[in-house]
Amino acid sequence: MDSGVVGFRISSSLEPSIIKAAGPRCGLRGASILSRGSTASFPNFKLGFGGNVSCCAVTKDAGMPSVEVTKMNADQLDELDLSGLTALTPLDGRYGQKVKDLRLFLSEFGLIRFRVLVEVKWLLMLSKIPQLTEVPSFSEDARLFLEGLVNNFSVADAEEVKRIEKGTNHDVKAVEYFLKEKCQSHSEVTKVLEFFHFACTSEDINNLAHALMLKGALNSVLFPVMDEVIAAICKMAKDYAHIPMLSRTHGQPASPTTLGKEMAIFAFRLSRQRQLVSTVGILGKFAGAVGNYNAHLVAYPDVNWPKVAEEFIESLGLKFNPYVTQIEPHDYMAELFHAIIRFNNVLMDFDKDIWGYISLGYFKQITKAGEIGSSTMPHKVNPIDFENSEGNLGMANATLDHLSVKLPISRWQRDLTDSTVLRNMGVGLGYSLLAYKSALQGIGKLQVNEASLNEDLEQTWEVLAEPIQTVMRRYAVPQPYEKLKELTRGRAVTQESLRAFIQGLELPEEAKANLLKLTPQAYIGAAKELATAVETCIHLVNGFEVV
């Protein structure tokens, strides 16, 4: 068959008229539509499916078997229940096991569980307000019963809430009805069922649930892994503090450093950003439909509702926002997510640098029996962990940036655009967690190749031009920079040529002797000491110890 011709067999499930109509949209040039089951030849064939052709067999020559590409029918689609293989996002599919710890907090189950917590805690709060005689103080038995609804909340309970939601078409109202059903069995609580969700707008419940989701996810999952990354890089700083390394500025050889000192920089930067993440206050509101306690004050005008709301929110471990509309304005979320983005950016910088050092041969990667680096090049051991970390940090930052930019903007006293966006908090934080774990996995495989580091230094004696001309300046040798420039730029510089240059300088003998002792490996300044002291600096600046 001519290289510009591809044969098509038209499936009997499609009308020729459909193929004919779809042909131009699919980019079928010079196509002639034949009858069902026949074969068509398309000279100068180009294919770009933009239409609805779903069943066709493509062959490059008459001797090859055709491959049918068919739409799945409805029955087949129904069989694709959610699993690791059928999940739409890799966070719930391929990487599900790596981020599963976030499910307790940032899943739909987590959201419903925290809504239940807020509703129950609010009812308990109402029972402590003297003016609310209709809600007397609960007995110990009733209190334990209500707390049990929170502590023992299960996936089955969440499924029941979702079943109720099918009828209400309102997720928060479904939680209220669920609690009223659950409490029918307790005579004391049954008397005050209508005080569930008392004077609340849905967003009173939601904003606190979202705040508690974030607080739990950060404290229980994200912060420990962030700290683990910092600790791992701190260990690299200490372990490699003494290993000289050629610096590169603008990609060109520069004054030597140590491998450990370069790791210390990342440890310090990450620890600072991690500290800034932890200082963002997580806020909440509980002020009713438009933030004025309107309904509260009509029902109980003698209660100091702003004070009650403040005490309630603080009892949940959150900070009170006194000035709100129907929603908590989400400014703190923007601060939080931007802070996480900065942490992620520093880690991305680390990933890229380590990738580069592996490329230079400064690091080897410990191999694992059975693992394959390349499907065609057996010798390869790719830096995939750092590449995965870099890629997933990009995914995380894209989501977190949208959350940060979108959430603080709401029309007038509220619109609903924040609701659907907030359901993606787990996406941004999930990709972050995945990236942190990938970086840790990569760090665990690294092995320093000191021979490669030393070889680069041996090839770049020109880096000693800096200290030589600086000493010449001290002793007023004329045109020190220009003389070193003439000696080094565009020329091969060796130990011998530098020694000859130093010997010819009019310098005190002691200064000359010190310069003659210099090597690229020894010209590292305070790099070793800086690397060794990084944990102390982190503790002094950020107020916490690396564990």
Secondary structure, 3 states (H helix, E strand, C coil): CCCCCEEEEECCCCCHHHHHHHHHHHCCCCCCCCCCCCEEEECCCCCCCCCCCCCEEEECCCCCCCCECCCCCHHHHHCCCCCCCCCCCCCCCCCHHHHHHHHHHHCHHHHHHHHHHHHHHHHHHHCCCCCCCCCCCCCHHHHHHHHHHHHCCCHHHHHHHHHHHHHHCCHHHHHHHHHHHHHHHCHHHHCCHHHCCCCCCHHHHHHHHHHHHHHHHHHHHHHHHHHHHHHHHHHHHHHCCCCEEEEEECCEEEEEEEHHHHHHHHHHHHHHHHHHHHCCCCEECCCCCCCCCHHHHHHCCCCCHHHHHHHHHHHCCCEECCCCCCCCCCHHHHHHHHHHHHHHHHHHHHHHHHHHHHHHCCEEECCCCCCCCCCCCCCCCCCHHHHHHHHHHHHHHHHHHHHHHHCCCCCCCCCCHHHHHHCCHHHHHHHHHHHHHHHHHHHHHEEECHHHHHHHHHCCHHHHHHHHHHHHHHCCCCCHHHHHHHHHCCCCCCHHHHHHHHHCCCCCHHHHHHHHHCCCCCCCCCHHHHHHCHHHHHHHHHCCCCC
